[in-house]
Amino acid sequence: MPPHKDIYKFEGKLVNTESKEELVLDLKQFIPRGAMVKDSFNLYALIVYTGKDTKLVLNQGQYKFKISSLAYQLNIILMLNLALMFFQMIIMS
């Protein structure tokens, strides 16, 4: 699976409603999670949800769905029951 190029982009706009001033935001103004900010007097921050395409989520790899043996057996019985009902429906029609 090729790496997602979208995780290396950030585009935003900050609008001051009182003075109608607009500031363009890009990766220079982006601070990733866990970063330490030093030597700054004032810092205004906005938390942005980036969705599922974050580095952290993409680096986790494939998730193996865990299921108990009882649930697995019940799923097999359910599928067999549905197949039997479908087969009986075809015969009866």
Gaussian input, Z-matrix of N, CA and C with variables (Angstrom, degrees):
# hf/3-21g

backbone

0 1
 N
 C     1     B1
 C     2     B2     1     A1
 N     3     B3     2     A2     1     D1
 C     4     B4     3     A3     2     D2
 C     5     B5     4     A4     3     D3
 N     6     B6     5     A5     4     D4
 C     7     B7     6     A6     5     D5
 C     8     B8     7     A7     6     D6
 N     9     B9     8     A8     7     D7
 C    10    B10     9     A9     8     D8
 C    11    B11    10    A10     9     D9
 N    12    B12    11    A11    10    D10
 C    13    B13    12    A12    11    D11
 C    14    B14    13    A13    12    D12
 N    15    B15    14    A14    13    D13
 C    16    B16    15    A15    14    D14
 C    17    B17    16    A16    15    D15
 N    18    B18    17    A17    16    D16
 C    19    B19    18    A18    17    D17
 C    20    B20    19    A19    18    D18
 N    21    B21    20    A20    19    D19
 C    22    B22    21    A21    20    D20
 C    23    B23    22    A22    21    D21
 N    24    B24    23    A23    22    D22
 C    25    B25    24    A24    23    D23
 C    26    B26    25    A25    24    D24
 N    27    B27    26    A26    25    D25
 C    28    B28    27    A27    26    D26
 C    29    B29    28    A28    27    D27
 N    30    B30    29    A29    28    D28
 C    31    B31    30    A30    29    D29
 C    32    B32    31    A31    30    D30
 N    33    B33    32    A32    31    D31
 C    34    B34    33    A33    32    D32
 C    35    B35    34    A34    33    D33
 N    36    B36    35    A35    34    D34
 C    37    B37    36    A36    35    D35
 C    38    B38    37    A37    36    D36
 N    39    B39    38    A38    37    D37
 C    40    B40    39    A39    38    D38
 C    41    B41    40    A40    39    D39
 N    42    B42    41    A41    40    D40
 C    43    B43    42    A42    41    D41
 C    44    B44    43    A43    42    D42
 N    45    B45    44    A44    43    D43
 C    46    B46    45    A45    44    D44
 C    47    B47    46    A46    45    D45
 N    48    B48    47    A47    46    D46
 C    49    B49    48    A48    47    D47
 C    50    B50    49    A49    48    D48
 N    51    B51    50    A50    49    D49
 C    52    B52    51    A51    50    D50
 C    53    B53    52    A52    51    D51
 N    54    B54    53    A53    52    D52
 C    55    B55    54    A54    53    D53
 C    56    B56    55    A55    54    D54
 N    57    B57    56    A56    55    D55
 C    58    B58    57    A57    56    D56
 C    59    B59    58    A58    57    D57
 N    60    B60    59    A59    58    D58
 C    61    B61    60    A60    59    D59
 C    62    B62    61    A61    60    D60
 N    63    B63    62    A62    61    D61
 C    64    B64    63    A63    62    D62
 C    65    B65    64    A64    63    D63
 N    66    B66    65    A65    64    D64
 C    67    B67    66    A66    65    D65
 C    68    B68    67    A67    66    D66
 N    69    B69    68    A68    67    D67
 C    70    B70    69    A69    68    D68
 C    71    B71    70    A70    69    D69
 N    72    B72    71    A71    70    D70
 C    73    B73    72    A72    71    D71
 C    74    B74    73    A73    72    D72
 N    75    B75    74    A74    73    D73
 C    76    B76    75    A75    74    D74
 C    77    B77    76    A76    75    D75
 N    78    B78    77    A77    76    D76
 C    79    B79    78    A78    77    D77
 C    80    B80    79    A79    78    D78
 N    81    B81    80    A80    79    D79
 C    82    B82    81    A81    80    D80
 C    83    B83    82    A82    81    D81
 N    84    B84    83    A83    82    D82
 C    85    B85    84    A84    83    D83
 C    86    B86    85    A85    84    D84
 N    87    B87    86    A86    85    D85
 C    88    B88    87    A87    86    D86
 C    89    B89    88    A88    87    D87
 N    90    B90    89    A89    88    D88
 C    91    B91    90    A90    89    D89
 C    92    B92    91    A91    90    D90
 N    93    B93    92    A92    91    D91
 C    94    B94    93    A93    92    D92
 C    95    B95    94    A94    93    D93
 N    96    B96    95    A95    94    D94
 C    97    B97    96    A96    95    D95
 C    98    B98    97    A97    96    D96
 N    99    B99    98    A98    97    D97
 C   100   B100    99    A99    98    D98
 C   101   B101   100   A100    99    D99
 N   102   B102   101   A101   100   D100
 C   103   B103   102   A102   101   D101
 C   104   B104   103   A103   102   D102
 N   105   B105   104   A104   103   D103
 C   106   B106   105   A105   104   D104
 C   107   B107   106   A106   105   D105
 N   108   B108   107   A107   106   D106
 C   109   B109   108   A108   107   D107
 C   110   B110   109   A109   108   D108
 N   111   B111   110   A110   109   D109
 C   112   B112   111   A111   110   D110
 C   113   B113   112   A112   111   D111
 N   114   B114   113   A113   112   D112
 C   115   B115   114   A114   113   D113
 C   116   B116   115   A115   114   D114
 N   117   B117   116   A116   115   D115
 C   118   B118   117   A117   116   D116
 C   119   B119   118   A118   117   D117
 N   120   B120   119   A119   118   D118
 C   121   B121   120   A120   119   D119
 C   122   B122   121   A121   120   D120
 N   123   B123   122   A122   121   D121
 C   124   B124   123   A123   122   D122
 C   125   B125   124   A124   123   D123
 N   126   B126   125   A125   124   D124
 C   127   B127   126   A126   125   D125
 C   128   B128   127   A127   126   D126
 N   129   B129   128   A128   127   D127
 C   130   B130   129   A129   128   D128
 C   131   B131   130   A130   129   D129
 N   132   B132   131   A131   130   D130
 C   133   B133   132   A132   131   D131
 C   134   B134   133   A133   132   D132
 N   135   B135   134   A134   133   D133
 C   136   B136   135   A135   134   D134
 C   137   B137   136   A136   135   D135
 N   138   B138   137   A137   136   D136
 C   139   B139   138   A138   137   D137
 C   140   B140   139   A139   138   D138
 N   141   B141   140   A140   139   D139
 C   142   B142   141   A141   140   D140
 C   143   B143   142   A142   141   D141
 N   144   B144   143   A143   142   D142
 C   145   B145   144   A144   143   D143
 C   146   B146   145   A145   144   D144
 N   147   B147   146   A146   145   D145
 C   148   B148   147   A147   146   D146
 C   149   B149   148   A148   147   D147
 N   150   B150   149   A149   148   D148
 C   151   B151   150   A150   149   D149
 C   152   B152   151   A151   150   D150
 N   153   B153   152   A152   151   D151
 C   154   B154   153   A153   152   D152
 C   155   B155   154   A154   153   D153
 N   156   B156   155   A155   154   D154
 C   157   B157   156   A156   155   D155
 C   158   B158   157   A157   156   D156
 N   159   B159   158   A158   157   D157
 C   160   B160   159   A159   158   D158
 C   161   B161   160   A160   159   D159
 N   162   B162   161   A161   160   D160
 C   163   B163   162   A162   161   D161
 C   164   B164   163   A163   162   D162
 N   165   B165   164   A164   163   D163
 C   166   B166   165   A165   164   D164
 C   167   B167   166   A166   165   D165
 N   168   B168   167   A167   166   D166
 C   169   B169   168   A168   167   D167
 C   170   B170   169   A169   168   D168
 N   171   B171   170   A170   169   D169
 C   172   B172   171   A171   170   D170
 C   173   B173   172   A172   171   D171
 N   174   B174   173   A173   172   D172
 C   175   B175   174   A174   173   D173
 C   176   B176   175   A175   174   D174
 N   177   B177   176   A176   175   D175
 C   178   B178   177   A177   176   D176
 C   179   B179   178   A178   177   D177
 N   180   B180   179   A179   178   D178
 C   181   B181   180   A180   179   D179
 C   182   B182   181   A181   180   D180
 N   183   B183   182   A182   181   D181
 C   184   B184   183   A183   182   D182
 C   185   B185   184   A184   183   D183
 N   186   B186   185   A185   184   D184
 C   187   B187   186   A186   185   D185
 C   188   B188   187   A187   186   D186
 N   189   B189   188   A188   187   D187
 C   190   B190   189   A189   188   D188
 C   191   B191   190   A190   189   D189
 N   192   B192   191   A191   190   D190
 C   193   B193   192   A192   191   D191
 C   194   B194   193   A193   192   D192
 N   195   B195   194   A194   193   D193
 C   196   B196   195   A195   194   D194
 C   197   B197   196   A196   195   D195
 N   198   B198   197   A197   196   D196
 C   199   B199   198   A198   197   D197
 C   200   B200   199   A199   198   D198
 N   201   B201   200   A200   199   D199
 C   202   B202   201   A201   200   D200
 C   203   B203   202   A202   201   D201
 N   204   B204   203   A203   202   D202
 C   205   B205   204   A204   203   D203
 C   206   B206   205   A205   204   D204
 N   207   B207   206   A206   205   D205
 C   208   B208   207   A207   206   D206
 C   209   B209   208   A208   207   D207
 N   210   B210   209   A209   208   D208
 C   211   B211   210   A210   209   D209
 C   212   B212   211   A211   210   D210
 N   213   B213   212   A212   211   D211
 C   214   B214   213   A213   212   D212
 C   215   B215   214   A214   213   D213
 N   216   B216   215   A215   214   D214
 C   217   B217   216   A216   215   D215
 C   218   B218   217   A217   216   D216
 N   219   B219   218   A218   217   D217
 C   220   B220   219   A219   218   D218
 C   221   B221   220   A220   219   D219
 N   222   B222   221   A221   220   D220
 C   223   B223   222   A222   221   D221
 C   224   B224   223   A223   222   D222
 N   225   B225   224   A224   223   D223
 C   226   B226   225   A225   224   D224
 C   227   B227   226   A226   225   D225
 N   228   B228   227   A227   226   D226
 C   229   B229   228   A228   227   D227
 C   230   B230   229   A229   228   D228
 N   231   B231   230   A230   229   D229
 C   232   B232   231   A231   230   D230
 C   233   B233   232   A232   231   D231
 N   234   B234   233   A233   232   D232
 C   235   B235   234   A234   233   D233
 C   236   B236   235   A235   234   D234
 N   237   B237   236   A236   235   D235
 C   238   B238   237   A237   236   D236
 C   239   B239   238   A238   237   D237
 N   240   B240   239   A239   238   D238
 C   241   B241   240   A240   239   D239
 C   242   B242   241   A241   240   D240
 N   243   B243   242   A242   241   D241
 C   244   B244   243   A243   242   D242
 C   245   B245   244   A244   243   D243
 N   246   B246   245   A245   244   D244
 C   247   B247   246   A246   245   D245
 C   248   B248   247   A247   246   D246
 N   249   B249   248   A248   247   D247
 C   250   B250   249   A249   248   D248
 C   251   B251   250   A250   249   D249
 N   252   B252   251   A251   250   D250
 C   253   B253   252   A252   251   D251
 C   254   B254   253   A253   252   D252
 N   255   B255   254   A254   253   D253
 C   256   B256   255   A255   254   D254
 C   257   B257   256   A256   255   D255
 N   258   B258   257   A257   256   D256
 C   259   B259   258   A258   257   D257
 C   260   B260   259   A259   258   D258
 N   261   B261   260   A260   259   D259
 C   262   B262   261   A261   260   D260
 C   263   B263   262   A262   261   D261
 N   264   B264   263   A263   262   D262
 C   265   B265   264   A264   263   D263
 C   266   B266   265   A265   264   D264
 N   267   B267   266   A266   265   D265
 C   268   B268   267   A267   266   D266
 C   269   B269   268   A268   267   D267
 N   270   B270   269   A269   268   D268
 C   271   B271   270   A270   269   D269
 C   272   B272   271   A271   270   D270
 N   273   B273   272   A272   271   D271
 C   274   B274   273   A273   272   D272
 C   275   B275   274   A274   273   D273
 N   276   B276   275   A275   274   D274
 C   277   B277   276   A276   275   D275
 C   278   B278   277   A277   276   D276

   B1=1.4488
   B2=1.5277
   B3=1.3229
   B4=1.4649
   B5=1.5169
   B6=1.3256
   B7=1.4735
   B8=1.5218
   B9=1.2991
   B10=1.4597
   B11=1.5229
   B12=1.3088
   B13=1.4585
   B14=1.5237
   B15=1.3386
   B16=1.4561
   B17=1.5222
   B18=1.3284
   B19=1.4621
   B20=1.5208
   B21=1.3329
   B22=1.4535
   B23=1.5269
   B24=1.3259
   B25=1.4588
   B26=1.5164
   B27=1.3048
   B28=1.4557
   B29=1.5121
   B30=1.3037
   B31=1.4580
   B32=1.5196
   B33=1.3095
   B34=1.4525
   B35=1.5134
   B36=1.3171
   B37=1.4599
   B38=1.5187
   B39=1.3113
   B40=1.4532
   B41=1.5212
   B42=1.3275
   B43=1.4602
   B44=1.5226
   B45=1.3294
   B46=1.4639
   B47=1.5276
   B48=1.3219
   B49=1.4658
   B50=1.5251
   B51=1.3038
   B52=1.4675
   B53=1.5299
   B54=1.3329
   B55=1.4686
   B56=1.5303
   B57=1.3227
   B58=1.4681
   B59=1.5310
   B60=1.3136
   B61=1.4583
   B62=1.5232
   B63=1.3385
   B64=1.4572
   B65=1.5233
   B66=1.3214
   B67=1.4588
   B68=1.5210
   B69=1.3229
   B70=1.4551
   B71=1.5238
   B72=1.3166
   B73=1.4563
   B74=1.5244
   B75=1.3357
   B76=1.4579
   B77=1.5296
   B78=1.3124
   B79=1.4639
   B80=1.5304
   B81=1.3201
   B82=1.4771
   B83=1.5281
   B84=1.3093
   B85=1.4585
   B86=1.5332
   B87=1.2999
   B88=1.4666
   B89=1.5224
   B90=1.3172
   B91=1.4650
   B92=1.5191
   B93=1.3280
   B94=1.4662
   B95=1.5236
   B96=1.3097
   B97=1.4564
   B98=1.5255
   B99=1.3144
   B100=1.4539
   B101=1.5233
   B102=1.3285
   B103=1.4687
   B104=1.5233
   B105=1.3123
   B106=1.4565
   B107=1.5236
   B108=1.3377
   B109=1.4579
   B110=1.5233
   B111=1.3499
   B112=1.4593
   B113=1.5230
   B114=1.3035
   B115=1.4657
   B116=1.5297
   B117=1.3053
   B118=1.4669
   B119=1.5251
   B120=1.3185
   B121=1.4581
   B122=1.5316
   B123=1.3065
   B124=1.4626
   B125=1.5195
   B126=1.3068
   B127=1.4522
   B128=1.5115
   B129=1.3051
   B130=1.4616
   B131=1.5131
   B132=1.3259
   B133=1.4604
   B134=1.5215
   B135=1.2976
   B136=1.4525
   B137=1.5165
   B138=1.3055
   B139=1.4541
   B140=1.5178
   B141=1.3326
   B142=1.4575
   B143=1.5223
   B144=1.3226
   B145=1.4590
   B146=1.5222
   B147=1.3070
   B148=1.4598
   B149=1.5186
   B150=1.2962
   B151=1.4603
   B152=1.5141
   B153=1.3046
   B154=1.4653
   B155=1.5181
   B156=1.3239
   B157=1.4534
   B158=1.5221
   B159=1.3161
   B160=1.4577
   B161=1.5196
   B162=1.3170
   B163=1.4634
   B164=1.5184
   B165=1.3121
   B166=1.4518
   B167=1.5201
   B168=1.3222
   B169=1.4661
   B170=1.5162
   B171=1.3392
   B172=1.4561
   B173=1.5259
   B174=1.3209
   B175=1.4613
   B176=1.5251
   B177=1.3159
   B178=1.4586
   B179=1.5172
   B180=1.3178
   B181=1.4610
   B182=1.5177
   B183=1.3153
   B184=1.4574
   B185=1.5269
   B186=1.3051
   B187=1.4575
   B188=1.5162
   B189=1.3170
   B190=1.4579
   B191=1.5244
   B192=1.3259
   B193=1.4556
   B194=1.5212
   B195=1.3150
   B196=1.4622
   B197=1.5182
   B198=1.3232
   B199=1.4530
   B200=1.5276
   B201=1.3127
   B202=1.4602
   B203=1.5256
   B204=1.3221
   B205=1.4661
   B206=1.5335
   B207=1.3265
   B208=1.4615
   B209=1.5301
   B210=1.3202
   B211=1.4620
   B212=1.5232
   B213=1.3321
   B214=1.4679
   B215=1.5268
   B216=1.3326
   B217=1.4705
   B218=1.5249
   B219=1.3348
   B220=1.4608
   B221=1.5294
   B222=1.3197
   B223=1.4612
   B224=1.5202
   B225=1.3136
   B226=1.4678
   B227=1.5226
   B228=1.3408
   B229=1.4679
   B230=1.5282
   B231=1.3144
   B232=1.4564
   B233=1.5231
   B234=1.3193
   B235=1.4705
   B236=1.5254
   B237=1.3220
   B238=1.4707
   B239=1.5207
   B240=1.3253
   B241=1.4647
   B242=1.5327
   B243=1.3254
   B244=1.4566
   B245=1.5229
   B246=1.3367
   B247=1.4667
   B248=1.5202
   B249=1.3277
   B250=1.4661
   B251=1.5230
   B252=1.3116
   B253=1.4694
   B254=1.5338
   B255=1.3226
   B256=1.4564
   B257=1.5275
   B258=1.3357
   B259=1.4632
   B260=1.5244
   B261=1.3388
   B262=1.4661
   B263=1.5291
   B264=1.3125
   B265=1.4589
   B266=1.5308
   B267=1.3175
   B268=1.4664
   B269=1.5199
   B270=1.3209
   B271=1.4819
   B272=1.5192
   B273=1.3207
   B274=1.4519
   B275=1.5300
   B276=1.3188
   B277=1.4658
   B278=1.5036
   A1=108.59
   A2=118.16
   A3=119.76
   A4=111.16
   A5=116.92
   A6=119.02
   A7=110.61
   A8=115.59
   A9=121.45
   A10=109.09
   A11=116.53
   A12=120.84
   A13=111.12
   A14=117.49
   A15=120.58
   A16=112.75
   A17=118.12
   A18=118.43
   A19=111.51
   A20=117.42
   A21=120.65
   A22=111.57
   A23=117.88
   A24=122.57
   A25=109.60
   A26=115.09
   A27=120.76
   A28=107.35
   A29=115.97
   A30=121.32
   A31=107.80
   A32=115.79
   A33=119.61
   A34=111.24
   A35=114.81
   A36=120.70
   A37=107.31
   A38=116.66
   A39=123.32
   A40=107.45
   A41=117.01
   A42=122.18
   A43=108.93
   A44=116.11
   A45=122.42
   A46=106.49
   A47=116.83
   A48=120.53
   A49=112.85
   A50=117.19
   A51=119.38
   A52=112.01
   A53=116.80
   A54=119.72
   A55=112.32
   A56=117.92
   A57=123.50
   A58=112.37
   A59=116.07
   A60=120.70
   A61=109.59
   A62=116.79
   A63=122.32
   A64=109.65
   A65=116.24
   A66=121.98
   A67=107.97
   A68=116.43
   A69=121.43
   A70=108.13
   A71=116.53
   A72=122.06
   A73=109.15
   A74=116.20
   A75=121.07
   A76=108.06
   A77=117.54
   A78=120.33
   A79=113.39
   A80=117.92
   A81=119.78
   A82=111.09
   A83=117.49
   A84=121.61
   A85=112.07
   A86=118.10
   A87=122.54
   A88=110.15
   A89=116.55
   A90=121.82
   A91=107.24
   A92=118.65
   A93=119.87
   A94=112.10
   A95=114.77
   A96=121.37
   A97=110.05
   A98=116.11
   A99=121.66
   A100=114.26
   A101=117.66
   A102=120.26
   A103=110.40
   A104=115.97
   A105=122.02
   A106=108.43
   A107=116.85
   A108=122.25
   A109=107.64
   A110=116.29
   A111=121.36
   A112=110.10
   A113=116.22
   A114=124.07
   A115=112.48
   A116=116.10
   A117=118.74
   A118=108.30
   A119=114.73
   A120=119.77
   A121=110.71
   A122=117.07
   A123=122.29
   A124=109.33
   A125=115.57
   A126=120.22
   A127=108.27
   A128=115.75
   A129=121.64
   A130=107.21
   A131=116.23
   A132=119.69
   A133=110.46
   A134=114.67
   A135=122.73
   A136=107.22
   A137=116.39
   A138=120.88
   A139=107.97
   A140=115.80
   A141=121.54
   A142=108.70
   A143=116.60
   A144=120.67
   A145=108.26
   A146=117.02
   A147=120.61
   A148=113.06
   A149=118.03
   A150=119.99
   A151=113.30
   A152=114.73
   A153=120.97
   A154=113.57
   A155=118.25
   A156=121.19
   A157=112.52
   A158=117.04
   A159=120.25
   A160=108.98
   A161=116.18
   A162=120.49
   A163=111.54
   A164=116.41
   A165=121.15
   A166=110.97
   A167=117.29
   A168=121.17
   A169=110.76
   A170=117.90
   A171=120.28
   A172=112.27
   A173=118.44
   A174=121.09
   A175=113.13
   A176=118.12
   A177=120.22
   A178=112.88
   A179=117.75
   A180=120.87
   A181=111.12
   A182=114.45
   A183=120.49
   A184=110.30
   A185=115.30
   A186=121.20
   A187=108.47
   A188=116.69
   A189=120.88
   A190=107.79
   A191=115.40
   A192=120.73
   A193=109.09
   A194=116.76
   A195=121.29
   A196=109.54
   A197=115.82
   A198=121.48
   A199=107.71
   A200=116.57
   A201=119.89
   A202=109.83
   A203=115.56
   A204=119.65
   A205=110.83
   A206=118.00
   A207=120.79
   A208=110.87
   A209=117.27
   A210=120.70
   A211=110.36
   A212=117.72
   A213=121.73
   A214=110.60
   A215=117.28
   A216=121.14
   A217=111.06
   A218=117.63
   A219=120.60
   A220=111.24
   A221=117.21
   A222=120.29
   A223=111.24
   A224=117.15
   A225=120.62
   A226=110.30
   A227=116.56
   A228=120.27
   A229=110.07
   A230=117.89
   A231=121.55
   A232=111.34
   A233=117.49
   A234=120.69
   A235=111.47
   A236=117.08
   A237=120.00
   A238=110.72
   A239=116.84
   A240=121.44
   A241=110.57
   A242=117.49
   A243=120.91
   A244=111.81
   A245=116.60
   A246=120.14
   A247=110.56
   A248=117.23
   A249=120.97
   A250=110.58
   A251=118.10
   A252=121.17
   A253=110.83
   A254=117.49
   A255=120.90
   A256=110.68
   A257=116.82
   A258=121.83
   A259=110.67
   A260=118.31
   A261=122.06
   A262=111.11
   A263=117.62
   A264=120.90
   A265=110.69
   A266=116.51
   A267=119.79
   A268=110.24
   A269=117.51
   A270=121.20
   A271=110.78
   A272=118.36
   A273=122.23
   A274=113.14
   A275=117.94
   A276=118.66
   A277=114.25
   D1=122.03
   D2=-178.85
   D3=-69.42
   D4=149.72
   D5=179.24
   D6=-65.21
   D7=145.89
   D8=179.14
   D9=-77.63
   D10=124.43
   D11=179.25
   D12=-78.28
   D13=-18.01
   D14=-177.64
   D15=-69.64
   D16=-19.60
   D17=-179.26
   D18=-77.51
   D19=-9.31
   D20=178.81
   D21=-100.85
   D22=10.20
   D23=178.08
   D24=-117.11
   D25=145.80
   D26=172.42
   D27=-148.80
   D28=122.74
   D29=178.05
   D30=-130.81
   D31=132.47
   D32=179.98
   D33=-155.92
   D34=171.86
   D35=179.89
   D36=-142.95
   D37=130.51
   D38=177.69
   D39=-109.55
   D40=122.65
   D41=-175.52
   D42=-116.33
   D43=125.97
   D44=173.14
   D45=-88.83
   D46=114.24
   D47=-174.51
   D48=-70.77
   D49=-25.09
   D50=-179.00
   D51=-77.04
   D52=-47.85
   D53=-176.43
   D54=-100.51
   D55=1.11
   D56=-179.76
   D57=58.80
   D58=25.81
   D59=179.28
   D60=-85.26
   D61=136.10
   D62=179.53
   D63=-116.11
   D64=132.83
   D65=175.66
   D66=-117.47
   D67=131.44
   D68=178.02
   D69=-86.75
   D70=131.55
   D71=-179.22
   D72=-110.77
   D73=138.77
   D74=174.85
   D75=-140.74
   D76=-160.52
   D77=-176.28
   D78=-67.13
   D79=-18.79
   D80=177.67
   D81=-68.61
   D82=-27.04
   D83=178.95
   D84=-98.86
   D85=3.91
   D86=-176.61
   D87=-91.94
   D88=132.02
   D89=176.80
   D90=-117.93
   D91=115.50
   D92=-178.70
   D93=-71.65
   D94=162.87
   D95=-179.73
   D96=-61.02
   D97=134.68
   D98=177.50
   D99=89.30
   D100=-1.10
   D101=-179.20
   D102=-76.75
   D103=150.86
   D104=177.92
   D105=-106.01
   D106=130.46
   D107=179.00
   D108=-106.10
   D109=123.19
   D110=-178.67
   D111=-120.69
   D112=157.99
   D113=174.63
   D114=55.09
   D115=46.89
   D116=175.23
   D117=-129.89
   D118=134.56
   D119=-177.44
   D120=-77.89
   D121=-55.56
   D122=177.79
   D123=-121.24
   D124=143.01
   D125=178.59
   D126=-139.18
   D127=122.33
   D128=174.13
   D129=-105.39
   D130=129.74
   D131=-175.83
   D132=-127.77
   D133=149.12
   D134=175.90
   D135=-131.06
   D136=127.78
   D137=179.44
   D138=-89.57
   D139=125.66
   D140=-176.21
   D141=-118.05
   D142=128.64
   D143=174.39
   D144=-80.45
   D145=122.69
   D146=-176.43
   D147=-100.40
   D148=-2.42
   D149=175.96
   D150=86.24
   D151=-159.14
   D152=-175.24
   D153=-80.75
   D154=-15.15
   D155=-175.54
   D156=-91.85
   D157=45.21
   D158=176.61
   D159=-95.47
   D160=160.16
   D161=179.45
   D162=-59.20
   D163=-41.24
   D164=-177.47
   D165=-61.34
   D166=-45.81
   D167=-178.66
   D168=-71.62
   D169=-40.67
   D170=-178.35
   D171=-68.69
   D172=-27.41
   D173=-179.88
   D174=-83.48
   D175=-6.00
   D176=-179.69
   D177=-72.70
   D178=-22.73
   D179=179.89
   D180=83.51
   D181=-167.24
   D182=-178.26
   D183=-76.10
   D184=138.83
   D185=178.50
   D186=-95.85
   D187=128.23
   D188=177.31
   D189=-91.42
   D190=121.56
   D191=-179.14
   D192=-74.23
   D193=120.54
   D194=-178.40
   D195=-92.85
   D196=136.01
   D197=-179.88
   D198=-142.82
   D199=143.58
   D200=-179.02
   D201=-74.51
   D202=160.87
   D203=-179.44
   D204=-66.17
   D205=-33.23
   D206=177.93
   D207=-65.97
   D208=-44.49
   D209=178.21
   D210=-64.56
   D211=-37.78
   D212=177.31
   D213=-62.31
   D214=-45.09
   D215=178.99
   D216=-65.34
   D217=-39.32
   D218=177.93
   D219=-65.25
   D220=-35.87
   D221=176.68
   D222=-65.26
   D223=-40.25
   D224=177.79
   D225=-64.39
   D226=-45.32
   D227=179.19
   D228=-62.13
   D229=-40.71
   D230=178.22
   D231=-62.12
   D232=-45.01
   D233=178.94
   D234=-63.75
   D235=-41.56
   D236=177.32
   D237=-64.04
   D238=-40.64
   D239=179.26
   D240=-63.89
   D241=-43.57
   D242=178.01
   D243=-64.58
   D244=-40.79
   D245=178.10
   D246=-63.98
   D247=-41.50
   D248=178.59
   D249=-64.18
   D250=-43.06
   D251=178.69
   D252=-64.81
   D253=-40.14
   D254=178.02
   D255=-64.32
   D256=-43.00
   D257=178.07
   D258=-62.03
   D259=-43.55
   D260=177.46
   D261=-64.48
   D262=-36.75
   D263=178.15
   D264=-63.97
   D265=-39.90
   D266=179.24
   D267=-67.40
   D268=-41.96
   D269=179.70
   D270=-64.73
   D271=-42.19
   D272=-176.27
   D273=-73.11
   D274=-22.53
   D275=-177.07
   D276=-91.65

